[in-house]
Amino acid sequence: MRLGVGWKLHGDGRTPAPGAVVRPDERLSWGRTIGLGAQHVVAMFGATFVAPVLMGLDPNLAVLVSGVATIFFLLVTRGKIPSYLGSSLSFVGVAAIIAKEGGSAATLTGALLVVGAVLFACGMAIRALGARVIHAVLPPAVTGAVVMLIGFNLAPVAAGTYWPTDQWTALATLLFTGFALVALRGFWNRIAIFLGLVFGYVLSWVLDRIFGRINSPIGGGKATDHWRLDLSGVAEADWVGLPTLHAPSFEVSAVLVALPVVIALIAENAGHVKAVAEMTGDSLDDRMGTAIAADGAASVLSTSVGGPATTTYAENIGVMAASRVYSTAAYWAAALFAILFGLCPKFGAVIAAVPGGVLGGITVILYGMIGLLGAKIWIESGVDFGNPLNLVPVAAGVIVGIGNVTLEFTDSFSLSGIALGTLIVLTGYHALRYFAPAHMKQEKALFDATVPGDEPERV
């Protein structure tokens, strides 16, 4: 299994025996494997489509390149780390900032490409120096702060761009999505965001039939009369065809806004690899750098044609935990399904037509969840905010990032928001650590925390 293909049949190929697991180099019957692949597609669907919609990118291209990226990742890691690579939601705030400054989709993907290249370089450095270098450079206090400001910096986007489009649909979608996240169990709980999107979509169609057009702003612009759900683009789209591609362009200001997300991606990848290791019983610390580098290279591949950056998905790790099937053959099936879906423009047009009010309800929860993942890292890693070494740089950086504070260096160069907040947290922590007494420097390792964005299976 040099490239991670050529799986052994597990038992009789049917349901695993009680207590047994299907290892990454094993598979069930091809029929069951394909079914599990379809389940992985459903699990990743919501975030993989919502992310490009929020960033102004082609959702069809996003799902297609997610399949290609997943196959690439499985080949590079030689089938040792079963994971799905979908669109990263960590860049939604970056996209909003770049768009606000007049940047195009090409400007965004250019910035994301640079981030992917930096992530690749970090992965290669971790591979050479060992996985523990992550903790030395990015301790939990820093990582949690950066993840928090990335999420909470998005609050004005949800409040000012999406919610005003249709406040009542937004509220209904928020309530339904919250209900699904709390009340549903198992697999349905893990696709709650997707279910919320479907609920809001159908509700918008019903409200259009009952009440007709709505007068409200679209995308933060002036109020106009419009349908909540505009399906005109669906009728015009072809059933089969290539997604829209575009070349990236590069602007220093956009790159500086996007670079801090590297920290979140490293923490996310590290946590997911650790979770897979715990489930499979394999020690994967020596492959941590390879996995991070593979994600970085996959992001470069995706963004070079106009797609979003990629990341490993906790949703699919949850599917594995529930099924106890860790076979990479199921991920190959999922990736091939995704590629086929990506070649259907009509399907992408349906997703691209998601009403702004629906996005308003989902983003209020989603952005808040992203931000609170930072607090989750702090709690699980035992970060002590009674310790000034943690408290001072984090307090300053989070307020600067969330408040979108700007520091002007020249008339043409400034740092603000996420970029400036990250810089303050990272440099402030390490600078203060140099002067801090020994008792302030004791902390729990990041790898002792559970997966950022994941949760134990509920029964």
C-alpha positions in Angstrom: 0.0 0.0 0.0 2.8 2.4 -0.9 0.4 5.0 -2.1 -2.4 4.1 0.2 -4.4 2.0 -2.3 -4.9 -1.7 -2.5 -7.1 -2.3 0.5 -7.6 -5.7 2.3 -11.2 -6.9 2.8 -12.2 -6.7 6.4 -13.8 -9.9 7.6 -16.6 -10.9 5.3 -16.9 -7.3 4.0 -20.2 -6.7 5.9 -20.8 -5.0 9.2 -17.7 -5.1 11.5 -18.0 -7.4 14.5 -18.8 -5.7 17.9 -15.7 -3.9 19.1 -13.9 -4.3 15.8 -12.8 -1.4 13.6 -12.0 -1.2 9.9 -8.5 0.1 9.7 -7.3 2.7 7.1 -5.7 -0.1 4.9 -8.9 -2.2 5.0 -12.3 -1.9 3.4 -15.8 -3.4 3.5 -17.5 -4.6 0.4 -17.4 -2.0 -2.4 -21.2 -1.5 -2.1 -20.9 -0.6 1.5 -17.7 1.4 0.9 -19.5 3.5 -1.7 -22.4 4.0 0.7 -20.0 5.2 3.4 -18.4 7.5 0.8 -21.8 9.1 0.1 -22.2 9.6 3.9 -18.9 11.4 4.0 -20.1 13.6 1.1 -23.2 14.6 3.0 -21.2 15.3 6.2 -18.8 17.7 4.4 -21.4 19.2 2.1 -22.7 22.0 4.2 -19.4 23.7 5.1 -17.8 23.0 1.7 -20.6 24.8 -0.1 -21.4 27.5 2.5 -17.8 28.6 2.6 -17.4 29.6 -1.1 -20.9 31.2 -1.1 -19.9 33.4 1.8 -16.5 34.2 0.1 -17.9 35.0 -3.3 -16.3 32.0 -5.0 -17.8 29.3 -7.2 -19.4 26.5 -5.0 -19.2 24.0 -7.9 -15.5 24.6 -8.2 -15.1 24.3 -4.4 -16.7 20.9 -4.2 -14.8 19.6 -7.3 -11.4 20.7 -6.0 -12.3 19.3 -2.5 -12.4 15.9 -4.2 -9.1 16.4 -6.0 -7.5 17.8 -2.8 -8.7 14.8 -0.8 -7.2 12.3 -3.3 -4.0 14.3 -3.3 -3.9 14.3 0.5 -4.5 10.5 0.7 -1.7 9.9 -1.8 0.8 12.1 -0.1 0.1 10.6 3.4 0.1 7.1 1.8 -3.3 6.3 3.2 -2.2 6.5 6.8 -4.4 9.5 7.8 -8.1 9.1 6.7 -9.3 12.7 6.3 -11.5 14.7 3.9 -10.2 18.1 2.7 -13.0 20.6 2.3 -13.4 24.4 2.0 -11.9 26.2 5.0 -14.3 28.5 6.8 -11.4 30.2 8.5 -11.0 32.6 5.5 -14.6 33.9 5.5 -13.5 37.0 7.5 -10.5 37.5 5.2 -12.8 37.4 2.2 -15.1 40.0 3.7 -12.2 42.4 4.5 -10.6 42.0 1.1 -14.0 42.6 -0.6 -14.6 45.7 1.6 -11.3 47.1 0.4 -12.3 46.6 -3.2 -10.5 43.3 -3.8 -11.7 40.8 -6.4 -12.1 37.1 -6.2 -8.7 36.8 -7.9 -7.2 39.0 -5.1 -8.7 36.7 -2.5 -7.5 33.5 -4.1 -4.1 35.0 -4.6 -3.9 35.7 -0.8 -5.1 32.2 0.0 -2.5 30.7 -2.4 0.2 32.5 -0.4 -1.2 31.2 2.8 -1.3 27.6 1.4 2.4 28.0 0.4 3.3 29.2 3.9 1.3 26.3 5.4 3.3 23.9 3.2 6.6 25.4 4.4 5.4 25.1 8.0 4.5 21.5 7.4 7.9 20.7 6.0 9.6 22.5 9.0 7.5 20.5 11.4 8.4 17.3 9.6 12.1 18.2 10.0 12.0 19.5 13.5 9.3 17.3 15.1 5.6 17.9 16.0 6.4 19.5 19.4 7.8 22.6 17.6 4.1 23.5 17.1 3.6 23.9 20.8 6.8 25.9 21.2 5.8 28.4 18.6 2.1 28.3 19.0 1.1 27.6 22.6 -2.6 27.2 23.4 -2.9 30.8 24.7 -1.8 32.1 21.3 -3.7 29.6 19.1 -7.0 30.1 21.0 -6.7 33.9 20.8 -6.1 33.8 17.0 -9.0 31.4 16.4 -11.3 33.6 18.5 -10.5 36.8 16.8 -10.9 35.2 13.4 -14.5 34.2 14.3 -15.6 37.3 16.2 -14.1 39.7 13.6 -16.9 38.4 11.4 -19.7 39.8 13.5 -20.3 42.9 11.4 -20.6 40.8 8.3 -23.4 38.8 9.7 -25.1 41.8 11.2 -24.7 44.3 8.4 -24.6 42.2 5.2 -26.8 39.1 5.5 -29.2 39.6 8.4 -30.9 42.8 7.0 -31.7 41.0 3.7 -34.6 39.2 5.5 -34.5 39.4 9.2 -37.5 37.0 9.9 -36.1 34.3 7.7 -32.7 34.8 9.3 -34.3 34.5 12.8 -36.2 31.3 11.8 -33.1 29.8 10.3 -31.1 30.6 13.4 -33.7 29.0 15.6 -34.0 25.8 13.5 -30.2 25.4 13.2 -29.8 25.9 16.9 -32.5 23.3 17.5 -30.8 20.9 15.1 -27.4 21.3 16.7 -28.8 20.6 20.2 -31.7 18.2 19.8 -30.6 16.0 16.9 -28.3 13.0 17.6 -25.5 11.2 15.8 -25.1 11.7 12.1 -28.0 14.3 11.8 -26.3 16.4 14.5 -23.2 16.5 12.4 -24.9 18.0 9.4 -27.0 20.4 11.4 -25.6 23.5 9.5 -26.6 21.9 6.2 -30.1 21.1 7.5 -30.4 24.7 8.6 -29.5 25.8 5.1 -32.1 23.5 3.6 -34.8 24.7 6.0 -34.1 28.3 5.3 -34.1 27.6 1.5 -37.5 26.0 1.6 -38.9 28.6 4.0 -37.8 31.4 1.6 -39.6 29.7 -1.3 -42.8 29.3 0.8 -42.7 33.0 1.9 -42.2 34.1 -1.7 -45.3 32.1 -2.7 -47.4 33.6 0.1 -46.2 37.2 0.5 -44.4 37.9 -2.8 -41.3 40.1 -3.1 -39.6 41.6 -0.1 -38.1 45.2 0.0 -34.7 45.0 1.7 -31.0 45.6 1.1 -29.0 42.9 -0.7 -25.4 42.4 0.3 -25.4 45.6 2.5 -26.5 47.8 -0.4 -29.6 49.9 -0.9 -33.1 48.5 -0.3 -34.8 47.1 -3.4 -37.8 44.8 -4.3 -36.5 41.3 -4.8 -37.5 37.6 -4.4 -36.1 36.0 -1.3 -35.1 33.0 -3.4 -34.1 33.8 -7.0 -33.8 30.6 -9.0 -33.4 32.3 -12.4 -29.7 31.2 -12.6 -30.7 27.6 -12.1 -32.8 27.4 -15.2 -29.9 28.9 -17.3 -27.2 26.5 -15.9 -26.2 23.4 -17.8 -26.4 19.9 -16.4 -22.8 19.1 -17.2 -19.9 21.4 -17.6 -16.7 22.7 -16.0 -16.9 25.2 -13.1 -15.7 28.8 -13.6 -11.9 29.0 -13.3 -9.8 32.1 -12.7 -6.2 32.9 -12.1 -5.1 34.4 -8.8 -3.7 37.9 -8.4 -1.4 39.1 -5.6 -1.7 42.2 -3.4 0.5 42.7 -0.4 -2.3 44.1 1.7 -4.6 41.1 1.0 -1.8 38.7 1.8 -1.2 40.4 5.2 -4.8 40.1 6.1 -4.9 36.3 5.2 -1.6 35.2 6.7 -2.7 34.9 10.4 -5.1 32.2 9.4 -2.0 29.9 9.0 -2.0 29.6 12.8 -5.6 28.4 12.9 -4.9 25.9 10.1 -1.9 24.4 11.8 -3.8 24.0 15.1 -6.8 22.5 13.2 -4.7 20.0 11.2 -2.7 19.1 14.3 -5.8 18.5 16.3 -7.4 16.4 13.6 -4.4 14.2 13.1 -4.2 13.6 16.8 -7.9 12.7 16.9 -7.4 10.2 14.0 -4.4 8.7 15.8 -6.4 8.2 19.0 -9.2 6.5 17.0 -7.0 4.2 14.9 -4.5 3.5 17.7 -1.6 4.5 15.4 1.1 7.0 16.4 0.9 9.7 13.8 3.1 12.4 15.4 5.9 11.6 12.9 3.4 12.2 10.1 2.0 15.5 11.5 4.3 17.6 9.3 3.5 15.6 6.2 -0.2 16.1 6.8 0.1 19.8 7.3 2.4 20.2 4.2 -0.1 18.1 2.2 -3.0 20.4 3.2 -0.9 23.5 2.3 0.0 22.0 -1.1 -3.7 21.1 -1.7 -4.6 24.7 -0.9 -2.1 26.0 -3.4 -3.6 23.6 -6.0 -7.1 24.7 -5.3 -6.5 28.4 -5.2 -4.4 28.4 -8.3 -7.5 27.7 -10.4 -9.8 30.0 -8.4 -11.0 27.7 -5.6 -11.0 28.2 -1.8 -8.2 27.1 0.6 -8.8 23.6 2.1 -8.6 22.1 5.5 -9.2 18.7 7.1 -12.8 18.3 8.3 -13.9 17.4 11.8 -17.4 16.5 10.4 -15.9 13.5 8.6 -13.8 12.5 11.6 -17.1 12.4 13.5 -18.6 10.1 10.8 -15.6 7.7 11.4 -16.1 7.8 15.1 -19.7 6.9 14.7 -19.2 4.1 12.2 -15.8 2.8 13.4 -14.8 2.5 9.8 -11.5 4.3 9.1 -11.0 3.0 5.6 -9.4 5.4 3.2 -11.3 3.6 0.4 -14.5 5.4 1.7 -12.7 8.7 1.3 -11.7 7.9 -2.3 -15.4 7.1 -2.9 -16.4 10.5 -1.3 -13.8 12.3 -3.4 -15.0 10.8 -6.6 -18.6 11.7 -5.7 -17.5 15.3 -5.1 -15.8 15.5 -8.4 -18.9 14.4 -10.2 -21.1 16.9 -8.3 -18.6 19.6 -9.2 -19.1 18.9 -12.9 -22.9 19.7 -12.6 -23.3 23.5 -13.0 -27.1 23.3 -12.3 -26.4 21.8 -8.9 -24.0 24.6 -8.1 -26.5 27.2 -9.2 -29.0 25.8 -6.7 -26.5 26.3 -3.9 -25.4 29.7 -5.2 -29.0 30.9 -4.9 -29.1 30.5 -1.1 -31.0 33.6 0.1 -29.2 36.3 2.1 -31.6 35.9 5.0 -30.7 32.2 5.3 -27.0 33.0 5.4 -27.8 35.6 8.0 -29.3 33.0 10.4 -26.5 30.5 9.7 -23.6 32.9 10.0 -24.7 34.3 13.3 -24.2 30.8 14.8 -21.3 29.8 12.5 -19.2 32.8 13.1 -19.8 32.7 16.8 -18.9 29.0 16.9 -15.6 29.7 15.1 -14.8 32.3 17.7 -15.7 30.1 20.6 -13.5 27.4 19.3 -10.7 29.6 20.6 -12.2 29.5 24.1 -12.5 25.7 23.7 -8.8 25.4 23.1 -8.1 27.5 26.1 -10.4 25.5 28.4 -9.2 22.1 27.2 -5.5 23.1 27.4 -5.9 24.6 30.9 -4.8 28.1 29.9 -4.5 30.2 33.1 -5.6 33.8 32.6 -4.6 34.6 36.1 -1.1 34.4 34.6 -0.1 37.8 33.2 2.0 36.1 30.5 -1.2 34.7 29.0 -3.6 37.5 29.9 -1.8 40.6 28.6 -1.0 39.7 25.0 -4.3 37.8 24.5 -6.4 40.7 26.0 -4.7 43.2 23.8 -4.7 41.1 20.6 -8.3 40.0 20.9 -9.7 43.5 21.3 -7.5 44.8 18.5 -8.7 42.0 16.2 -12.4 42.0 17.0 -12.5 45.8 17.1 -10.7 46.1 13.8 -8.2 48.5 15.2 -5.9 50.0 12.5 -2.2 50.8 12.9 -0.9 53.1 10.0 2.8 52.9 9.2 2.7 55.0 6.0 0.0 56.5 3.8 0.0 53.3 1.7 0.7 50.6 4.3 -1.3 49.7 7.5 -2.2 46.7 9.6 -5.6 46.2 11.1 -8.1 43.7 12.5 -7.1 40.0 12.2 -3.6 40.7 11.0 -2.7 43.3 13.7 -4.4 41.3 16.4 -2.5 38.2 15.5 0.8 40.1 15.4 0.2 41.5 18.9 -0.7 38.1 20.4 2.1 36.2 18.8 5.0 38.7 19.2 3.7 40.0 22.5 3.5 36.5 24.1 7.0 35.5 23.0 8.6 38.8 23.9 7.0 38.8 27.4 7.9 35.2 27.9 11.6 36.1 27.5 11.3 38.3 30.6 8.8 36.2 32.6 9.8 34.3 35.7 9.9 30.5 35.5 6.6 29.8 37.3 4.7 31.8 34.6 6.1 29.6 31.8 4.5 26.3 32.8 1.6 25.3 30.6 -0.3 22.3 29.2 0.6 21.1 25.7 -1.7 21.8 22.8 -1.8 18.2 21.8 -3.5 17.3 25.0 -6.6 19.1 23.9 -9.4 17.5 21.9 -10.0 18.4 18.3 -10.9 22.0 17.7 -14.4 22.0 16.3 -15.2 18.4 17.2 -17.2 16.9 20.0 -17.7 13.4 21.5 -20.3 11.2 19.8 -23.7 11.5 21.7 -25.9 8.6 22.3 
